[in-house]
Amino acid sequence: MATAISSLITPPALYLRCRSTASASVSVSARLSFRAVAAPQARGLGLALRVAASSAVLEAPAEVAARKLYVGNIPRTVTNDELRDMFAAHGTVERAEVMYDKYTNRSRRFGFVTMSTAEEANAAIEALNGTEVGGRKIKVNVTESFLPNIDRSAPEPEPVFVDSQYKVYVGNLAKSVTTEVLKNFFSEKGQILSATVSHIPGTSKSKGFGFVTFSSEEEVEAAVATFNNAELEGQPIRVNRA
């Protein structure tokens, strides 16, 4: 900074003698001094912008997840509009979408509804979870929080599986069935110890089967009698003693 200021106040005589040899350095020093003043401001502004952008990226998904609802076990005939109408009485519905199989175009019996506030989402859960629609008891829960840019093909941590001598094998699972879905499905009819869906090592791809454990022989027998050939995510499952 001092070099730039001194060059601007150099006496005319000295300036004339040095013009041919020093003009380039004066120009360079002036530019450098400008950058020395401007750069910290620019860096500060850039940092502020980056922090603001990062906050928006990290906070927005969590905020959306708090008001985005999973709606499961819905009749296959329910449309997007009908799903929207179900929730409209409990607040403003921003989006309602039934999920369809991309190959058969059949409903996968679940969908997602996004309410305008977390309070409305909670009100909808209280009012609709466990109610009957078309003869089926629907499930309404808040979706899990998520972050952007996550590689969904990578395997996600699975809950610890509690093994037991009272265990059933569950086969012919749809690829969309997760450990949590399997656990919730069997929990509807009673208490279970644990559940797991087997995956191809190193991936999140289901092998199409899993296991559920119980605390007694009677519960195993009841599970086989109740769930063998029952439909889960659009497919009849096989349940045998493991």
N, C-alpha and C positions, 0 to 999 in steps of 0.2 A: 504494500500500500504506500509506503514511504517513497519508494522509487518512482511510482506513478505520479505522486504529487510533486516531487522535486523536479521531474521532467517538465511538468506543466508551468513551473514558475522560474525556469532557467532564464537568466538575463539574455537579451537579444544577441549580444556579441558572442557570448559563449555558445548560444544556440546555433549561430551561423557557422562557427568553426566546427561544431560537432555534428551538423545536420547530416552530412554525407555518410558519416560512419556510425552515427548513433540512432538515426531515424528508425531503422529496423528494430533495434533493441527497445526504443521507447514505445514503438507500436506494440511489440510483443509484451513488454511489461505492463502496458496499459490494459491489454486484453487479459493478462494474467491477473492483474489487480481487480478487474471487473468480475472475473470468475471467482476470485477469493471471497468477494462480497456476496455474489449471487448464488454461488453453489450451496452454502449452508441453508439459505432460504429455500432453494429448490429441493434440496434433500429433505428438509423438514416438511415441505408440502407433500412431497412424494411419499414420505413415511406416513403422514396423516391419511393420505388417500389409501395407502395399502392397509393401514389398520382399520379404516372404515370399511373397506371392501371385505377384509377378512372377517370382521364382525358380522357383516351382512350375510356372508356365506355360511358362517357357523351357527348363527342364531336363527336364521330364517327356517331351515329344515326342522329344527327342534320345535319351533313355534307351530309349524304346519302339522307336525306329527301329533301334537297335543290336541288337535281338532280334526284329525283324519281318522275315520273309524273303519274298522274291518267288520263286515257284515257277512256272517257265515250261515250255512245250512238253509239258504233261501230256496224256494221252489225253482225249478228249472225254467218256468214260464215267466218269471219276474223280469220286466224290462227296466231300462235305465230310468224312464219316466216314472214307473211304478215305485222303483226304489227311492227316487227323489220324493215322491208324494208321502212315503212312509215317514220320512224324517222332517218334512216341511212343517209339521205341527209343532216341532220342538225348536225351531230357529230357522235361520237363513241357510239354505243349502247352496254351497258354492259349486259343488260337483257331485254327481252320483254316477257310478259306473259299475255295471255288472261285468265280470270277467268271463270271457269265452275261450273255448279251446280253439287254437288257430287252425287245427286240421279238420275238426268236425263241425266247428261253429256252434257247438252246443254250450249252454251255460255251464260253468264249473261250480255252480251253486254258491258262489260267494262274490262279493263286490266290495267297493270302497265308497264311502261318503265323506265329503269334507264340509264341515260346518264353518260358519264365519267366526266363531269364538270357541275357546276351550270350554267355557261355561255351557254353551249350547250343546257341545259334544257330550259333556257329562250328563246333561239333562236327557239327551237322547238315549244314552246307555241305560240310565235309570228306568226310563219309560219302556224301552223296547227290548232290552236283553232278556231272552227267555220267553218272549211272547210268541204266539202261534201265527204263522202266515202260511195259508194254503195247507194246513195240517202239519206243518213242520215248526219246531221251536227254533227260532233264529238266535244267533250269537252276535252280540254287538260289543266290541271292545276297541279301545284306542290302539292304533297301530304302534309298533315299536319305533323309537326314535331312530333317525338315520342321518348320515352325513353324506355330502356329495362326493363324487369321484371314488367311491368304494368299488373295488372289483368284486362284483357279485358272484363271479365264477369261482372265487377263492373260497375254501371251506371256512365256515364260521364256527366259533367254539360251541361245542355241544354240551348240554348239561351232563353232569356226572351220572352215569347209569348205575342204578342200584340193582344188583343181580339178586336172584332168589331161586330157590328150588321150585317155587310156584310161578312158572313162566309160560307164556304162550308165544307162538310164532305167528306173525301177521304177514301174509303174502299178498301178491297182486296189488301192491300199493301204487297209486298214481304218482307220477314223478313230482307232482306239486305238493305231496304230503310231506310235511316236515315233522321233526320230533315233537314240536309243540302241538301241531294239529293232531297227531296220533294220540298224544297224552290227553288232550281235551276231549277227543272223541270217546275214548274208553272211560274217562272220568265221569261222563254223563250218567253212567249206570252204576257207579260205585267207586270205592276207594282203590287206588292203585299205588304201588310203590314207585314205579318208574316206567319209562318208555324210551325207546330209541329207534331211529331209522338208520339202517346201514347205508354207508356211502362208499363210492369208489374211492380208494385211497388217494389223498392229495387233491380231491375235488369236492364240490358240494353236490355232485350228481348222485341221486338215490339209486340204490341197487334194486329197489322195488319190494323190499321186505324190511321187517323190523321185529322188535320184541317188546312185550309188556309184562311186567312182573307184579305179583300180588302177594298178600301175606298169608293166604290160606288156600287149601285145596278146593274148598267150596267156591271161592271167588274165581278160580281158574275154570271150574266147570260151568259157572254162570257166564263167564266171558265167552267161552266156546259156544255155548247154547245161544247166547244173545247176538254175538257179533259175526259168527261165521256166515258168509254170504251177504252180510250187511253192506250197504253202499257208502263209500267214503270218497269224496271228491269225484263222483261220477263213475266209480268202479266198484264192483262187488269184491270184497276182500275175503281172503281165506284165513281162518283162525284155528290153529291146532295147538295141542299141548306141545311145548318145546322140550 
